[in-house]
């Protein structure tokens, strides 16, 4: 695996974007980080909430300097995995009464 970051900039959203780290949207008017990079020879660009970009750095540091991103699998601003309860609390899923005890 090879990764090269080409640019990183702070932008203000003029339209809705999707954070690559968490399942939440970046809404118009919000600040976000836009990263352009090359991963294994493939050009890519990703958008992050500022707190999600920080979380990537913390996870990478904890994992020895690298962090493979699995899109939308972490809670906003943390390295914690997305759970059903998190998705329900954010309105992505309706609570399923059959799954509660």
C-alpha positions as CSV (number, residue, x, y, z in Angstrom):
1,X,0.0,0.0,0.0
2,X,1.2,3.5,-0.8
3,X,-0.4,6.8,0.2
4,X,0.6,10.3,-0.8
5,X,-1.4,13.3,0.4
6,X,-1.3,16.0,-2.3
7,X,-3.3,18.7,-0.7
8,X,-5.5,19.5,2.3
9,X,-7.7,22.6,2.6
10,X,-10.4,24.0,4.8
11,X,-13.5,24.9,2.9
12,X,-17.0,26.2,3.5
13,X,-19.7,24.0,2.0
14,X,-21.9,25.6,-0.6
15,X,-23.8,22.4,-1.2
16,X,-24.2,19.2,0.8
17,X,-21.2,16.8,1.0
18,X,-20.7,13.4,2.6
19,X,-18.0,12.9,5.2
20,X,-15.9,9.9,4.3
21,X,-15.3,9.1,8.0
22,X,-18.8,9.1,9.5
23,X,-22.3,8.7,8.1
24,X,-23.3,12.3,8.7
25,X,-23.7,14.9,6.0
26,X,-21.7,18.1,5.7
27,X,-24.3,20.8,5.4
28,X,-24.1,24.1,3.4
29,X,-22.4,26.7,5.5
30,X,-20.3,24.2,7.6
31,X,-16.6,24.2,7.4
32,X,-15.0,20.9,6.2
33,X,-11.6,19.6,5.2
34,X,-11.0,18.6,1.6
35,X,-8.1,16.1,1.0
36,X,-6.7,15.1,-2.3
37,X,-4.4,12.1,-2.4
38,X,-3.1,9.1,-4.3
39,X,-3.7,5.7,-2.8
40,X,-2.1,2.7,-4.5
41,X,-1.9,4.7,-7.7
42,X,-5.5,5.8,-7.6
43,X,-6.4,9.5,-7.4
44,X,-8.9,10.2,-4.7
45,X,-10.5,13.1,-2.9
46,X,-12.4,13.1,0.4
47,X,-14.3,15.5,2.6
48,X,-14.2,15.3,6.4
49,X,-15.9,17.2,9.2
50,X,-13.0,19.0,11.1
51,X,-13.5,16.7,14.1
52,X,-13.5,13.6,11.9
53,X,-10.2,14.7,10.3
54,X,-8.8,15.0,13.8
55,X,-10.1,11.5,14.7
56,X,-8.3,10.0,11.7
57,X,-5.1,11.5,13.0
58,X,-5.6,10.1,16.4
59,X,-6.5,6.6,15.1
60,X,-3.5,6.7,12.7
61,X,-1.1,7.7,15.5
62,X,-2.5,4.9,17.7
63,X,-2.0,2.4,14.9
64,X,1.6,3.3,14.2
65,X,1.2,6.1,11.7
66,X,-1.3,4.7,9.2
67,X,-5.0,4.4,9.1
68,X,-7.1,2.6,6.5
69,X,-10.4,4.4,6.1
70,X,-13.6,2.3,5.7
71,X,-16.2,4.9,4.5
72,X,-18.9,5.9,7.0
73,X,-18.0,3.3,9.6
74,X,-17.0,5.6,12.5
75,X,-19.0,7.9,14.7
76,X,-18.6,11.6,14.0
77,X,-15.4,12.9,15.6
78,X,-14.3,9.6,17.1
79,X,-12.7,6.3,16.2
80,X,-15.7,4.4,17.6
81,X,-17.5,2.1,15.2
82,X,-21.0,3.0,14.1
83,X,-23.6,1.0,16.0
84,X,-27.3,0.5,15.5
85,X,-28.0,2.8,18.6
86,X,-25.8,5.5,17.1
87,X,-27.7,5.4,13.7
88,X,-31.0,5.4,15.5
89,X,-29.9,8.4,17.7
90,X,-29.0,10.4,14.6
91,X,-32.2,9.5,12.7
92,X,-30.6,7.2,10.1
93,X,-32.6,4.2,11.3
94,X,-36.0,4.0,13.1
95,X,-35.8,2.1,16.4
96,X,-36.8,-1.5,16.0
97,X,-38.9,-2.5,19.0
98,X,-38.1,-6.2,18.3
99,X,-34.4,-5.6,18.9
100,X,-34.9,-4.0,22.4
101,X,-35.0,-6.1,25.5
